[in-house]
Amino acid sequence: MIILERMDYARHHDFQRALALAHALADAARSIARSYFRQPIAVEQKADRSPVTIADRAIETEMRRLIRAAFPSHGIQGEEFAAEAGTEFTWVLDPIDGTKSFVTGFPLFGSLIALEHDARAVLGVIEAPAQGERWVGAEGAATTFNGEPVRTSHCTTIEAARVYCTSTDTFHDEHLRRYEALTRRALMRRYGGDCYLYGLLASGHCDLVIEAALKPHDFQALVPVIAGAGGTISDWEGKPLTAHSGDRVVAAATEPLWAQALATLGGS
């Protein structure tokens, strides 16, 4: 078994093959999502009351086919279908992150693609099909946006921060209190956008993203993207995100800003 050191994946011998596959998966997601977007399609409710459509399932089905063809030994974990066991590496897929946005015609939904090694994301893609935009991050490499390197902002204080959250509906009472206490101090706060917010953070357009009720397929792809752009991402306790993390995520442009956010958000 090949043991990867942290921040060394970009030098792994299979990196270019995995990167090429990640782009192929994102290309497939873009094509399929666009074919269904703003079209009359049925919306079902899953057991957790979240929506799902034929587009979600079609994208994940095609992604799984491409992965099995390129790396038959890799595992696959997706939002819509049962996990497929593998050895050493696992692909983590969210075919449409922001299905509520997708079904209401809001274009800031995305597709998330991550490659895990030992429960840790070493490669991540945020694909925004409707926008034709794509962020790619990998350990040991700079994050790119549509092929060009990007960096987070230099913001270091809450008072100067532009804060985003998809929705506070997912916060429990105490978590909402902490969020309000923190973000009322910020320069501005905005809502909506799902995974697209983390792309904006990586590109320096906002400074802090705070969310809850996320699952690994919602956040694993974000980790290499934010880290490779110079930002910091963790759970609300400050612990690194892995396949075993809880559901609360905070991402910041700089480490000082992240530390300030944790001072208010931290605690069970």
C-alpha positions, 0 to 999 in steps of 0.5 A: 500500500502507498502511504501518502503524507499530508500535502503530498498528493499532487506528487503521487504517481496517479495524481494526473489520472485522478485529476483527469477523471475528476474533470471528466466527472465534472464535465458529465455533471455539467452536461446532464445538469444543464439538460434538466435545469429549468425544465419540467421535472418531477421532484421527490422527497427522500426519507429525510424530507430533502428533494431528489430528481432524475437529474441527481440520479442520472449524474451520480449514475454516470459518475459511478460508471466513469469511476469504475472504468478508470479506477475499478479498485476505488471505492465510491460513496454518493448521496443517492446510491449505496456505497461501493467498497474499494481499497485505499481510495474512495470517491465521494460524490454529491451530484447536485449540491443544492437540489432546492436551488436546482428545482426552483431555477436558482443557478448557484447549485453545484456538483461536488467531487472528492477523492479520499485517502484514509478518510481525508480528502486529497482532491476536490472539485466544486463544479457550478454547471449553470455558471460554467465555473469550476474550482479544483483543489488538491493537496500539494497544489494551488487551487484553480478557478477555470484553470487559473490559480486563486487565493482567498482574501486577506481579511483577518477580523470579524468586523471586516468580514463578508459572511455567507450561510446557505440558510440558518434553518439548519441551526439548532437554537444554541447554534443559531444564537452563536451564529447571530452573536458572531455575524451581527459583528460582521461587515455584511452577511448574505444567504443562499448558494450551497457549495458555490459559497466556498468557491467564492471564498476560495476566489476572495469574494467573501471571507467566512462561510458558516453552515450546519447539517452537512454530510461528508458528501457536502463538505469533503470536496471543499477541503482541498479547494479552501486549503489550496487557496490559502484558507482554513476549513474545519468543524466548529470545534476547530478539528479537521474535516474527515469522513467521520466529522460532524455536521457543522462547518466553518471556512475562513479566508485566513487563520486569524479570522477562523480563530476568531470565528471559533471563539464564538462558535465553538462548543458542543 
